[in-house]
Amino acid sequence: MRIITRHILFELLKVFIVTLAALTGFVIVFVIIRETLDQGVGPLEIMRLIPYALPQALQFTLPGTLLFTACMVYGRMSGSNEIMALKAMGISPLVVLRPVFILGLILSVAGVWLNDAAVSWGAAGTQRVLLEAVERVAYGMLRARKSYSSEQFQVTVLDVKGRTLVMPVISYRKSDGTWVTVSADTAELHTNQAENALTLILRNSRLETGGPFSFLDPDTFTLDIPLEAASRSRRISELSASKLPLTVISPRIKQQKTFIENKKEAMAAEAAYQMMSGDFDALSGSYWPQQRAVLAQAVVTLHRLETEPYRRWANAFSCLCFVLVGAPMAIRLRNSDVLTTFFICFLPILVVYYPLLTFGTESAKRGDLPPIAVWLDNLMLVCWSVWLLRRVFRY
């Protein structure tokens, strides 16, 4: 028995490692291209981004790679009648299937950690690399296009000589939402990591505040722009549940519930006071629709926070659920053509599993269904697997 188990496990690992390396490499390239598209980052930043992109890439490649591996190994064994021969010797198919089920379980547990690492460590690391590259990216785009812009920062120049910007026009948005424009004869850009800012050294500058006044400074003028404002990278929302580590979500849920209860109590007290004082104009004014909108948004945020842990665990355990279907399906088809077996297994997953995943996740986020509804897709695969395994054991 141990010889058979070791042989199957070796075959599984051999196919799995080679396929995972190839597929993950392809996905990493895609992820990095998506993150760096139109940002002008250089080869050094791309190399630094690879480790941070790895957890996110593995989220997508692990389930599919494991399904492909199960289809290849068990399809070949069944096609060459090895499974039939083992059954004739009195060896249960469960002995053959046990290695891939254990491997699927281990990878599912690891997938929970990978999912958490991708949305916390990976996303934060990617943003940090892009922020640190703002100066290099800005100079590269200014040399090539004579302009560089982000959501809150814009620079246009007449020319770039070395590190000197000739006739630059800089616009940036202040914290109050107003835009300020500064022009100068020359300027230089420097990244100040200690202050987390992009420092502009301007010479003979003119400041336009958008009003009737402007200011002229014939000497050197220094302007600091926050790196997040100057960067073209997508900023991570602190309120987004999908970007929070699992260890942070539980305290956030408690805080959100407390906020909702306090908000309801404050609204009830305010309504009671207005009714007792006869202030019916306030009761019918625009104040209450705004307060109800704030409360409704807080409830939606709570539903998203409560759904997120279930979603991550369900997504990770798709590895186990995929092989619960793929391995017995490959044995039943008795076809050594791995692509045929793989697509016969994957097509129902594509047509049923992913729409059901989307339905359960979105319904739970809206509060229409409990958070455990995100497991509906995996439950469907488990039921399908039970039906397949019964027929594998019987034939």
Salt bridges, closest charged atoms under 4 A:
GLU11 OE2 - LYS14 NZ 3.47
GLU35 OE2 - ARG34 NH2 3.54
GLU35 OE2 - ARG234 NH2 3.16
ASP38 OD1 - ARG145 NH1 3.40
ASP38 OD2 - ARG232 NH2 2.86
GLU45 OE2 - ARG136 NH1 2.10
GLU82 OE2 - ARG76 NH1 3.34
ASP116 OD1 - ARG312 NH1 2.80
GLU132 OE1 - ARG48 NH2 2.66
GLU135 OE2 - ARG163 NH2 2.54
GLU151 OE1 - ARG235 NH2 2.93
ASP159 OD1 - LYS146 NZ 3.25
ASP185 OD1 - ARG206 NH2 3.78
GLU188 OE1 - HIS190 NE2 3.10
GLU188 OE2 - ARG203 NH2 3.94
GLU306 OE2 - LYS257 NZ 3.90
GLU306 OE1 - HIS303 ND1 3.96
GLU308 OE2 - ARG311 NH2 2.41
GLU308 OE2 - ARG312 NE 2.83
ASP368 OD2 - ARG366 NE 2.89
